Structures are given as C-alpha cells and as structure tokens.
C-alpha cells in the first residue's frame, strides 16, 4: 500500500488536466497542504509548456477567438457565498460539493461508530465519499476489488503497516488487506474515491459484501 503523496504519474496527469473528476479533486486537496507536490506539479506544468512551444502551429478559423469570447461572456459569474468562504475545514476544491461543515453533514452508516457521506461529483469512473471513524474504533478487515485512493482530512488512523495523518495520500488496491483504526485522540475523517467496491474479508464482514455493491 502506497502512502503520503501521489506518485509522479498522478501528478503529471493532474498537471495536464487528464485525471477523472473525483481523483483530480483529491489531488487538488492534497496539494493545498503539500508544498513538495505543488513544486512537482509546477515542474510538470513547465515541461508541458515547453512541449507545447515545440509543436507546429496549426491554422484555425478567424471566427474561433470571437466564438470563444462569446461563450465566456455567456457564462455567469457566481460569487462565493460568505458562509462557504468561512468553512475553512473543508478544502477549497471541495467546498462547492459539500453543503456544510463535517459535524453538520447527514452521515449514514451501519453503526454509530462508522459513518459515510456520499459526494455528488460527476465522474463515470470513480465514486467519491467521506468516511468517519469514531476515535479508537476500527473498520472491518477488508481488501479492494479495484483501486481506492484515500486522503486523510481530519484526525489520523493506523493499520498493520503504517500510521496516517492529515494530508496523507494513500492508495490501496487488490493486494491490500487492512483494518484501519482511528487514533484515540479524535474522530478520523477521510476523503475516498474508488473504482470498485470494498470487499470484506472477515466472517461477519463477508456477510456485508452484497450490501456494498
């Protein structure tokens, strides 16, 4: 299981604007907290600019610029509401998708100690959600039927391999079997995007698998 930072391939795809919506938002949230990755993205953007300068110019119709400017004029400018600006615990890239602060969300779940909140992000490849694990509580042991990217938003958690803290970026895949436990110091909230469901591995967990599809 990889942790702490997006790899160079993800950062390069982000710089080129090629990531799926949900995953791109997650990388943008990580960049808010990580100067190292922001530097990497700037370098990739500069490299992309150099490559564009080496591309042979192509002729376009004289009306193209005028059409583009007309479209920009037609796009309404919606100012951010003051209460949205004030919600500093929500990373800026996510604020238009999250209606309120973490403690006011309509969390759902099968127990009072493990909750989730689905995010309405248009993406045909990834589903996005928040997970909240109460302090000291543990998720059932599970693996993954695909890739799951996780960003720790608040608090921290640990599993059999590592401890993860705010801002850490984690990739779990079909080779990962873990049982995340929130630290005793407070609830842990994570932003997760996945291209396939979790797969519970314990005896009771396997009984839940049909409900996770």
Helices and strands as residue ranges (DSSP letters): H 8-15, H 21-33, H 35-53, H 63-74, H 82-86, G 92-94, G 102-104, E 114-119, E 127-133, E 142-144, E 148-154, E 157-158, E 163-164, E 169-172, E 181-182, E 188-194, E 198-200, H 203-208, G 209-212
